[in-house]
Amino acid sequence: MTLRALILMLFVGLAQPLAAQQVRVLSGEHEGFSRLVFLLPKDTGWSLRETPEARVLEVQNPNLRFRLNSVFTYIPKSRITQVEQIPGSANVRISVAPTTTVSTFELQSGAVVVDVLDGPATDQSGPVANTPMSRSYRSSFRSDGDMLSLLWKDYLPNSPSGSSDQVTDPSQGLEPLGGRVGQAEADLLEQIGRAAAQGLIRIDTPALPTFDLPVNSEEPSSGFPAAEAQTPSLPTDHLALRAETSIDRDARLLNTDGRVSDRGLKCAADREFDLGAWRGDGPAAELIGRGRRDLLGEFDVPRRDAVVDLSRSYLSIGFGAEALALLNTYPTDDPEADSLYMIARILDGRPVDPISPFLQMTDCDSKVALWALLGSQPPPPSAKVRLGAVQRAFAALPAEVRAITGQPLVDKLIAIGASDIAATIRATLARAPGDHADTVALIDAKLAREAGDDATAEQHLEGLVSRNSEDAATAIINLVASRLDSGRPVDDDTIEQAAALAFELGASEKGLSLLRANILGLGSVGRFEKAFSAMQSWDQDSSPDARQETLAKLFSQVAHVPDDALLLKTFFAHRELSRSIDLPRDTRLMLSARLVNLGFSSAAREVLGQDGRLYDAGRLLLAKAALAERDAPAALAYLSAQSGEEASRIRGEALKLLGEHAAALDEFDRSQSTDLARDAAWRSGDWQRVLEDGSDQQKALLTTFGIGQGDEESSDLADGPAQSDGPISKANKLISQSEAERKALSDLLSQYPLPPPPEPPAASGGSTGL
């Protein structure tokens, strides 16, 4: 019987959505009407639709599950005949008697109140939905016999008889008493009004004049003297009064411990996260044994209280996976089960549902702040975290739980810049009973690295690497990350240890992190073939995002390796693998630039991708690739909107390829490319520029031939005093000038050596057959 019932409940539990959020439904019977209160989360969209048979409360959040098992414990089935959640949806069907009227409104907390009143339907009944309404916490005091009007006017149920309240003249308002007594009276009237509206009390009083209470009202009431309303209150003018009704307590309309977050969100009570109180006395085995013994009641039905108690015992000793298995096997409708699920997932290293309301409570001054921070991914800014509450909550945890959550908490605190609080957490963990030396050493390494002291951080990590503990694996991961971030190679011993532990832990989260450390460690020392071989053992379905990131990092190491031959060998051996991932832009730019410079322009374009033309650096590389393929028009097209020295140089080379040497000279001048500008000036025939900036050989040639000089500097033979000696002198002059010209031409040609002639083909040793 026990086994069959257990299997049946297991299948039922698996069929229910794990992310369902339980919603309590309260009920109450009052004179003239019955009330249902649906405690919906704040800002949940809803509407009430009328059907021929019933009313349907339609809720926009499909993950809500309503607890309806105790609705008719407090009300008869006279006005409300049936309340049930429609299968496959979050809507609730409310069946009512035919001679009733349904009225509904929304409370400030987001709860929806449905009143079913005696009497026929009026014009005010029908489909309604949540719409903006007044949220004033106080209203005019009126009396209609049963004191329900002490609450807000908009929150009164519609009168089936159509009668209206008679409001007295506001000018006859009561004169309030001053000082503490007046404030106490105002608070007392407010609390009595709320209790009366909740059906807890009934007061028969004569009609009282209407007046507005000034506290928290949006507009000052004219019934009070202006001087009184504007006089600031002193701390001694108020009594320390606080009231709470049983409905407030059950519905949690007020926070049980009076705490509200800085964002105005009602904080979870400390009892929902009080693992220290759950720990109990005695060893863990006794706690678990006692809890399991009391788990099942008569007919092997799980007892709700026992399920919750055993889950708390599991969590108090750090058994998150066991608590999750228990809660999934025996689902409970306990209102505090959501917090148990959250704690269990955190202790088991699983992500928390991102829509969990607890994740918004990091700024609460209570224990929930610690678990909200641990469950946040990524953590919120430090301004939204109540660090003092986090520190106090951690100190109150059982020692077993502190050992599990200490390191993740320090990671979160360092990530938000709260290293001082992280150091305090480290001290708290170090003073705890038990051996926490390895965990404390890991924290010391992280704090040292955060402070910029990499040498001290690595000393702490190196002391843990050789130990046979779980922290040794974490130390290897952090040590490899530290060396890679600083651009240093990883030693062989650390690489081999990472490979061994990765094989041992398999496809677990830590095992894949160790495999990543082994792969990138091999890449840091240029052992790319072994690195890509290790990459093949990483299954594509195991953490695909981490696998893509590791491959991208490995190709980045390939792109930065100084050995060109090793770069080409590795890239072309794994070219297909590079096509299967989306490499970061920096890696693609670096790899493409290396390939262009080595003459592989086609491969460079492929690595750069189609989006390379969308940014300047990509267009520069595309222009280089086009120029390497002697496609000058394409290079100029890529650089049409580019500026800068490198763009001008590439544009000048493209123009030079097209024979536009004068335009190329202007581009080379802009890029300050002296040698290229000198060559462009020579090719464009700018002799004056050559005489100024040309080489010595170029200048000598121009001077010898008289190119680029005025007539007065011409070396042509002409009649003159020095040439009137006769034909022999003129002949000698011509011979000397010819020798000078030949020497200038020879010197200039020596700057442009010709390529060696091709070797003649080897003579065939075979017979020609002739």
N, C-alpha and C positions, 0 to 999 in steps of 0.2 A: 504493500500500500504506500509505503513511504517513497520508494523508488519511482513508482508510477506517478505519484503526485509531484515529485520533484521534477521529473522530465516534462510533465504537462506545464508546470509553472515556468520552466526554462524556455519552452517554445513560446509561451504567451509573452514572456518578458522580452524575447528577441524580436517579437513582432511589433512591439511598441517602439516608437522613435525615441532614441536615447536623448535627443536634444529637447524633448517636450518639457515645457515649463508648467508646473502645477499652479492652478489658480484656485484659491479658496472661495467658497460661496457661503455667505452667512444668511440666516433667515431669522425673522422675528414676527410675532403676532401682536397686533395693536387693535385698539377699538376702531372699527370701521375699515381697516385695511390690513393686508399682509405685505411684508417687505422682504425682498431679496437683494442682497448686496454682493455684486461680483467684483472681487478685488483685482481688477485688471492692472497691469503695469502702466505707469504714467505715460501719457501721449499715445496710448493704443487707440486706433480708430475703431469705431463701433457704430452700429445703427440697430434700431428695433423695427422690424417689419411685421406687419399684420397679415395673417393668413386666415382663411375661413375656420380653421380648426384651432389655431393657437397664435402666439406671438413668437417671433424668431429673433434672438439676439445674434446679430452677425458681427463677427470680430475679424479684423484685417490681419491678425497675426495667426498663421496656420499652425504654429508650434504650441499653442496654448491647450492645456487639458484641464477641465474643470472638475473639481472635487465635489460631487453632488450626493455623496452617500449619506450625509447627515442633514440634508435640507429639511426633511419632514420630521426631524426630531423635535423641532421647536414650533412648527406651524401645523395646523390641520389641513386636510385636503378638501377644504370647503371652497375657498376662493381660487387657490392654485391647486390643480388636480394632478399635474405631472411636470417634472423638470428633467430633461435628458439632453445629452450632447449628441448631435446628429452624427452618425458614423461617417468617418472619412473627412471631417471638417472640424473647424473650431467653433461652429455655430451651436447655440443652445435653443431648444424648443421649449417654450413655457406654455403649457395648456392651462387655461383659466375657465372658470364658470361663465356661462353665457350672460349672467346678470351682473357683470363687473366692469369696471373701467380700469385701464392700465395707464399709469403715468411713470415717467422715468426722468432721471437727471444724473449729472456727473459730479462727483465730489472733487475737491482740490487735489486729492492724492491720485486721481485717475480712476477710482472705483466708480462703478455704475450701479445706481439704485433703481430697482423696479418695484413700484407700488401697485398692488392690485386692490382697488377700492370697491366697496359696495355701491350699487347703483348702475343705471344704464350709461352707455357711452355718451360723451359730450363732444362738442366741436373741437375740444382741445386734445382729444385722444387721436391715435393714429400713428403712422410711422414717424419716428424721431431719430436723431443722430447726435453725436457729440459736436457741439458748436461752442464758440467762445461765449462765456458767460461771466458774470461778475464773480470775482474771487475775494471780495471784501470779507474779512474775518469777523466783523461785527455788523449788526444791523439794528434797525429801530426795534424797540421793545414794544410788543403789542400783546394783547390777551384775547383769546377767543374761547376760553374755557378749558382746553386741554393743554395749553402752554406749548403746542407745537410751533406757534409763531415766534417763539423765542429764538429759533434758528433763522436761517436766511429766508427771505420771502420767496426766492426762486426755488428753494428746496422743499416747499410744502407740497403735499400731494394735492392734485386737483380735486375740488369738492364735487361729488357727484350730483349734489342738489343744486349746484350753480350758485350757491350763496357766496357772497364776497365778504371779506373782512372789513370791519368798520374801524377806520383809523382816525384817531382823535387829532385835534388841531396840534400841529407841531409847536406852535407858540406856547402851549401849556406844558412844555417839557419840564421834567424834574430838575431841580437845581442840584447839581452834584456836590457831594461833600469834598472838602479839600484834603490834601495830604495823603497819608497812608490809608486812612479809612475809606476815602473816596475811591482810591485805586483798588482796594480790596473788594469793595462793593461791586465795582464794575467787573472785576474778574469773576466774582461769585455769580453774578447774573449771567455772564457768558457761559460758564460751566453748567449752570442749571439749565440754560436754554439748550445746549448741545445734548445733555442727558435726556431732556424731555423729548427732543426730536428723535432720539434713538429708542424711545419707548420705555425707558427705564424708570421714569417717575411721572406722576400726574399731580398737578397742583390746581386747585380750584381757587381762583383769586378774583377780586373785582377788577374791572377794566382799569388799566393804568394809562396815563397820558404817554404819548410817544416822544422819545428823545433818542438822539444818536450818541453812541459812546465814542469818544474821540480817539481811543487808542487804535492804531493801525488802520483807521478809516482813510479812504482815499481823499475825501474832502472834509474839512472841519465842519462840524455841525453848528448851525446857528443857534441851537438851544443853550450853548454854553457861553458864558461871558468871554469876550475876546481876550481879556487880560489873563484869565485862567488858562485859556488854550495856548497862549504864547509863552507862558512862564515855564522855563526849563525845570525839569524834575531833578531833584537831588537823590542820591542813592538812599538817603534816610527817609525819603517820602514813600517808599514802597515796602509792602510786606512780602516776605518770602513765601509765596503761595504757588502751589502747582497742583492741578487737578487732572484726573484721568479716569474715564469710565471704563467699565468692562468691555464695552463695544470698541472703544479706542484701543484697548490692549489686544483684543482678539483680532481686530482688523488691521492693527499696526498703523492706524492713522496718525498716531504719534510715535516717535521713536522711543523704544523701550528704555534706552539709556540716555535719551535727550541729546543725541549727537546728530548733527547735520553737516554734510560736507560743505566746503567753500563754494561749490557750484550749486548749492541748494538741494542736493540729492540726499534723501533720507538714508542714513548709514545702517548697515546690518548690525544687529546686536552682537555684543562680545560673546554671548553664549554659543553662537553659531560657529565660532572659530576658536574656542577655548580648549585647545588640545592638552594644555597642562592639567585642566580639571578632568579631562577624559582619561588621563593615564591611570589613575587609581593606584591602589597599593598592590604590592606583590609582583612577582615576575610575570613576564609577558605570557608565558605558557598558561599560567593560571587564569589570566584575564581572557585569553582566547577560549580556553576550555570551558570556563563558566558561561561565556557568551554563546558558544555553540550549543551548550547543553540546554539553554533556555530559548533557543531560536524557534523551535516548532512547538505549537500548541496542540490542542485536540484535533484529531483527524489530520495530523501533519500539516496544519495550516500555519504559515509563518506569522509570528506575532510582530506587529509593526514596531512596537517599542523595543523588542529584542533585536530586530534587524538594525535599527538605528544605533542601539547601544553597542552591538558587536562591530558595526562599521566604525564607530568612534574609537573603540578599543584598537582596531586595526590601525587607524590613522594615527593614534597617539604613540604608536611604536614604529611608525614610518612604513607600514605595509599598505602602500597605495594600490598596488595591483590586486591584492586580496579584497580590499574594500570595494573596488570597482566590480570585481566578480560577484561579490555578495549583493551589491545594490542592483546589478543587472539581472541576477538570478531571482531575487525577491524584490521587485519594484515596490516602492512605498510611496504613499501620498502624504507623508509627513512634510509639513511646510518648510522644514529645515534641511530637506534632502538635497536641495540644490547646492548648498554650501558643502555638503559631504562629497558630492560628485566633483566639485571644483578642487577641493583639497586632495582628493584621491588622484586626480589626473596630474596635478602638479608634483606630488610625491613620486608618481610613477614615470615622470618625465614626458608626459603627453601634453599636447596643446590644449588650452582651455577654449571653449566655444567663444568666438569673438563677440557674440551678441549677449554674453552673460552680463547682467547688470552689475555684478560684483566688480568687474574690471573698471567701472567708472568711479570706484570708491577709493582711489589711491590717496585722496586728500581728506579722508575721514580720520578723525582723531580716535580711532579704535583699532581692534585687532584685524579688522578686514583690510586695512591699508597694506599690511604685510603680504597677504595672499593676493590682493589685487595687483601689487607690484610684481610678485613672482609670476603671475599668470599673464601679464601684459607682454605682448610681442608685436612691435618693439615697445620698450618701456616709455612712459610719458615723460615730458620735461620735468625737471626737478621742482619747478614751481608748482606742479600739480600733484606732488607727493608729500604727504605729511611724514617727514623723516623721523620725527620724534616718536610718532605712533609705531612706525616700522621697527625702530630700535627697541621699544618697550615690548612689542609683541614677540620679537625674536627672542628676547631674554626670557620670556615666560614659556617658551616652548619646551617640551621634554628633550632630554639630551639626545635621544635617538633621532628626533626630527631636526634638531639643530645641526647634527652632523650631515644630514641629507640636504638641507636647504641653505646651509651656510655659504657654500661655494657659488651656487646660482644667484643667491642674493647679492653677494659681493660683485658678481659680474654685472647685475642690473644697476647697482649703485655706482660702479665705476663708469658704466655707460651713460649715466645721467649726470656725471660730474660730481658725485657725492663721495669722494675718496675718503674724506674724514670720517663719515659714518661707516664706510666699509672697513676702515681701520678699527673702529669701535666694535663692529661685528666680529672681526678677527679676534680681538681681545676677549670678547664674550665666549667665543668658541674655544679659545685656548684654555680658559679657566674651567671649562665644563669637565665633568668626570669622564674618564675613558681616554683612550689614546687617539688624539686628533692631530698628531704631529705632521702627518703627510698632508692633510687638508690645510692645516695652518701654513705649511711651507708653500703650497700652491697659491694660497691667498697672498702670502708675502711676495711671491714672484710677480703676481698680477699688480700689486700695489707698487712694487719697484719699477715695473715696466711702465705703469701709468705715470710715475714720477720722472721718467726718462732715463732711469738707471738700468740699462739693458744688461750690463755686466753683472750686477747684483741679482737681477732677475734670473739670469741663466745659471748662476751659482746655485740658487735654490732649486731650479729645475733639474740640473745635472745630478744633484744629490738624490733625486727621486727616481730617475730614469732606470737605474739598475735594481730597484726594489720589486719584489713580487707582490704588488698590490694594484688595486684598481686605479689609485692615484698615479701610478707609474705611467699608465697609458695616457692619462690626461697631461702628465708632465711632458711626454714625448710630443704630443700634439702641439702644446704651447711652445716647446723649445724649437721645433721646426718652424713654427709660425714666426717666432722672434727672429730667427736667422734669415728667413726669406724676406721679411719686411725690411731688414737692414741690408739686403743685397749680399749676404755672405753665404758661402756653401755650407751644406750640412755634412757632418762627418759620417764615415762609413758605418761606424758602430750604431749610431742613432738610426740610420737608414735601415739597417738589418733588423734592429729591434722593432721598428715600426712595421716592417713586413711580417715578422713572426707574430706579433700581437694582432695584426689585421687578419691574418689567416686563422688565428685562434678564435677571434670574436665574430668572424663571418660578416653577414650583411646587417648587423646591428648598427645603430647610429654611431656608437663609438668605434666599431670596427671599420666603418666606411671613413671616418675621420682619420684613423690610423693609415688606411690605404691611401688616402689623399696625401698624408705626410710622407709616406714612402715614395709615391710617384713624384711629388714635387721635390723631394730631397734628391732623388736620382737626377731630375732635370737640372738642379742647381749645380751639379758637377759635370754636366754634359753627357750623362749616360742615358741618352734619349731612347735608344732601342729598348733597354730594359724598362724604362719608364712607360713607353707605349705598350710593351708586353704586359706589364702589371695592370695597365688600364683595361685590358681585355677581360680581366677577372671581375670587373665592376659591371654587374648586370644593369641593363638600361632601365629596368623597372624599379630599381632600388635608388631612392633619392635622386630622381633625374635632374633636378635643379643643381644639386651639389656635384653631380657627375659633369654636367655642362660647364660649371664654373671651374672645376679642376682641369678639364681639357683646355679651356680657354687660357688658364694660367700656364699650362704646359706649353702651348703654342707661343705664349708671350716669352717664355724662357728660350724657345727656339729662335724667335725673332731677335733676341738680344745677344745670342752667342757670338763671340768675336770671330770665330773660325768660319770663313765663308764656305769652305768645302763641307764642313759639318752642317752648316745651315742648309745648303742645297741638297745634301744627301738626305737629311731628316725630313725636310719639307716635301720633296717629291716622293719620298717613300710613304708618307701619310697624307698625301694631298686630298684623297677622297674623304678622309676623316675630318679635315679642316672644312670641307664643304658641308658637312652634316651639322655643324654648330654655328651659332652666331657669335663670332669673335668680337671682342670690344673694339671700339674705333681706334684706340691708341695702338693696340696690337696689329690691327690691319694696316694702319699707316706705316708702322715700323717695318713690318714684313714686306709690304709693297715697295717701300723705298729701297730696302736691301736688294730685292729682286730686280728692280729697275736698274740700279747701279751695276748689278752683275750681268745685265743684258737680257733678262727674262721679262720683257715688257708684257707679253701676253699673260703670263702667270701673275704678274703684278696687278694687271687690270682685274683679273678674276678674284684675287684676294680682296681688292678694294671694294668690289661689289657695285651694284647699281646706284646706291646712294652716295657713291664717292663724289659725284658731280654736284652734290648739294652743299658742300662746304669748301672753303678755300684750300685747305691742305690737300683734300682729295683731288680737286681740280689741278693743282700743281703737279701732283704725281701722274695724273692722266695726261697732262701736257708733256711731261718728261717721257712717258711711254710712247706717245705719238711721235715725239721728236726722234726717239731711238729707232722708230720704224720709218723715219724720214717722211712723216706725214705732217708737213709744216702747216697746211690749212687747219687741220684738226687741232694742232697745238695752239694756234692763234685763237681758235674758237673757244677752247677751254679757258683761255686767259683774257677773254674779252672784257671782263669786269674786274680783273685782278690788278692789284697794285703792290708795290714793294720791290725790294732789290732782286729777290730770287725770281719773281714773275717777270721783271724787266729783262733779266739775263736770258731766261728761257724764250721770251718773246723775241729778243735780239737774235738768238741762234736760229729761230724759225724764219725770221726775215732774211737772215744771211743765207739760209738754205734756198730761199726763193729768189736770191740775187738782189734783194733790196738792201744794199750795203749802207747807203746813206741813212736810211731809217734804222737799220741795225745799230749804226754808230750812236744814234741818239739813245737807244735803249741800253746800250752798254755803258754809256756815260751815266745814265740814271742808276744803274746797278753797280757803278764804280768798279767795273771789270776792266782794268787797265790793259791787259794783254789782248783781250778780245776787242777793245775799242781801237787799239793801235792797228790790229789787223783789218778791222772794218774801215778805218781811215785810209789805209793803203789801197784796199780793194775799191773803195768809192772814189779814189783820185783826189782826196783832200790833201794836196801836197803841203800846204801851209801847216796843217795839223801834223803831217808826218815830220816836217822840219822841226816842229816844236817837241813832239812826244815820240817820234819814231825811234827805231833802233839806230845804233851807230852805222850799221851797214846801209840802212835805208837812207839815212841822211847823207852818207858819203856818195851814194849813187846819184841822188838828186843834185848834190853840189857838183859832182863831176860832169853830169850832163846839163847842168844849168836849168834844171826843172824847178819851177816854183819860185824863181828868183827874178828880180827886175832886170831890165836891159843893161843897167850899169854893172850888174854882177855877172853878165853872160860870159861864158867861156868861149864863145864862137870866135873864130879867127877874124880879125879885122885889121884894117890898116892902122898903124900906130907907130909911135917912135920905136917900140921894141921889136916891131915886125918889118922894119924897113931895111933890114940887113941884106935881104935877098932870098932867092929860092931855097938855098940850103938851110937857112935858119927856119924858114917856114916848114920845110920838110921835117926837120928835127922836132919842131913844135908839134906837128901832127903825130909823129911817132910817140912822143911822150904822152900826149893826150889819149891816144889809142891804148897805150899800156895802162893808163889810169882807169880808163873805162872798162877794160877787160878785168882788171883787178876788182873794181867795184861790183861788177856783175857776178864775178866768181864768189866774192865774199857774201853777197846777198843770197845766191843760190845755195850756199853752204848751210843757210838757215832752214832750208826746206829739203832735207835729204829724201831721195827717191826710195821707194820700197825695193827690196831685193828682187831680182827677176825670178820667175818660177823656174823650178828645176825641170830640165827636159825629161820626158818619160824614159823609163829604163828600156833598153833594147830587148826585144823578145829573143829568148834563146832557142825557140823552136824553128823548124824549117818553114819557109813560106810556101813551099811547094812549087816554086818557079825553077 
